[in-house]
């Protein structure tokens, strides 16, 4: 999962655009030291986002910003099976 672009927003949020969904913006918010998907401004030009896709987005974003160790400690953590 590759990050195409990102921008910082208010209150610590970060907005990401991922390579597989170039027309959709994913807003992530910080919680307990890591980032999670808060909302997606999905475009009908992009494929539908599944729960597995959300987890891969979170993993990629947390690796990118350096919060992967905190993300790994969360209760429902599972290593993404096939990172792109």
Long-range contacts (C-beta under 8 A, 24 or more apart in sequence): 1-56, 1-57, 1-59, 1-60, 1-83, 1-84, 2-60, 2-84, 3-60, 3-61, 3-64, 6-61, 6-64, 13-38, 14-61, 14-65, 16-57, 16-61, 18-57, 18-60, 20-46, 20-47, 20-53, 20-84, 21-46, 21-47, 21-49, 22-46, 24-49, 26-57, 26-61, 28-57, 28-58, 28-61, 32-70, 32-74, 33-67, 33-70, 34-58, 34-62, 34-67, 34-68, 34-70, 34-71, 34-74, 35-61, 35-62, 35-65, 35-67, 35-71, 55-80, 56-80, 56-83, 56-84, 59-83
